[in-house]
Amino acid sequence: MKGWVIIFRVQFVVTNDEYDDIKVRADNLGISISQYCKDMVIPRENSFESTWRMFIEKLENYPQKVEFDVSQIMTRAEWDLLNKTTRLAIARRFNKVVKAREKYPAFSDVEIVGRSSSNVSIYRKN
């Protein structure tokens, strides 16, 4: 069956409290509950957390006073390798921490300066 992809669904039962805890953890990361559980069960190099850490490292080295969107922080090849869910999660999480930068000192020098014609948030490091 070369070329075929078989998809399986994994389900498990949790209490209301456990569900609330998982939801808070996933929301804090800006990812779905499904992605959070998958990252916890199947640790891998391209997990959301490892991708987020790489994004932050590259952001630290990004020049100041230059406007950018999240896709420009990584190389085009790195960004294109990410699935759509991960790209959206990176963008959502980054937007969330920039908007709440008083709670995230590492992002205190980043501000939202507008939106592109394709409705993507534009940022600048000061």
C-alpha positions, 0 to 999 in steps of 0.5 A: 500500500505504498503511497497510502496514509492510514489515519488512526484516532486515539481517545481516552477518558479524563475527569472534568478537572483533568480536562480543564487542566489540559485545556488550560495548558493547551490554551497557554501554548496557543495550540489545540488540545489534540496537538498538546496531547500528541506532543506530550505522548509522542515527543519529537524534534518538531513538536510545537514546543521545540518549534516555539523555542527555535522561533524565539531563538531566531527572534532574539537575533532578528534586527531591531526597528525592522517590521516583520510577520511571524513567517519572516523570523524563520527561514522560508524552508523552515516555515514551509516545513511546518504544518498549517496547524503549527504555523497558526499556533506559532502566530496565535501564541506570539500575538498573545504574548506580545499583547500581554508583554507586561506578563512576558518580559522577554517580549517587552521590546516587540510591538504590533504595528499593524496588519498586512493586506492579507490581514497578518499581524505586523510586528517590530522589535524596538 
